[in-house]
């Protein structure tokens, strides 16, 4: 027996109601404004300019040098970064990114260089290496939020570790250094979402 108010069985209204109930649920479109997690990899080729100075003591300065011009390291590199995004709430996001850079140099000096506790002479062939690791954590809060765009402010904390060495194999002279520490930063982030509509094909 049909319930009161429902369309008669077999009628056009009843068929339309069954057709609606049998339709699959609408697909949820992925959007950077609603995603809870995202992972992104980036590739870039920056120009490098690396001034260095390794002091023997707090009272004595080492020689200012250039990793590219003095030590013969490449002035450009192929680099890649990895970034993870976690949306904690609709307005709060946490980003983590990681960068690693390793470089080597081989050059004959044309000047005297004081590097840490050692002194390199003009004409010395110096082999060197420089490793840099950077881990960043950034928290942002969407001050303005719309269904298709948002603008967020926040703060970041970056952990930097640098290691390097320079040596003259012919004279068994060389020194190495290692430094690490955090540094803060301010963050400004904007996101805009748009999608291309496709026309149905008959």
C-alpha positions, 0 to 999 in steps of 0.5 A: 500500500502506497504511503499517503502523499507519495506518487502512485506506483508506475507514474512518471513522478514515481519513476523520476523519484527512483531515478534520483535515488539510483544516481551516484553521489556527486564527486567531490572535487579536490581543491587546495582550499579543502585538501587535508594533506598535500605533497609537492616536489619542486625543481629549480636551477639557481645561480650561486654566490657563496661568500665564506670566512672561517675565523681561527678564533673570536679575535682573529678573522680568516680570509674572506673568500668566494666558494665559486671564485676562490675554491672553484665550486659551480656557480649554478646547481640543480636543486630539488625540494620536498614540501608537505602540507597538513591542514589542521582546521579549515583556517590553519595549515602547517607546512614542512619543507626540506632542502639538501645541497652538496657541492665540491670544489677543486682550484689552485689559489692565487692568494694567501688564505687563512682558513680556520687554523690553517694557512693556504699559500698561493699556488696550493691546490685546494680540494673543498666541499660544502654541504647544506641542509635546511628543514623548515616548519611554517604555521599559517592562519587564513585571515581571509577565506572564501570558497575560491581564495584565501589569504594567510599570515603566519610564522616559520622556523628554519633549522639550518646545518652547514658543514664544509672542509678545505684541504691541500693534499700535497701538504697534508694541510686542511681544516673543516667546520660545522655550524647549525642553528635555527632562524625565524621568518614571517610568512604570507601566503595566498591561494586561488582555486579555479577549474576549467569547465568541460562541456558534455559530449552527446 
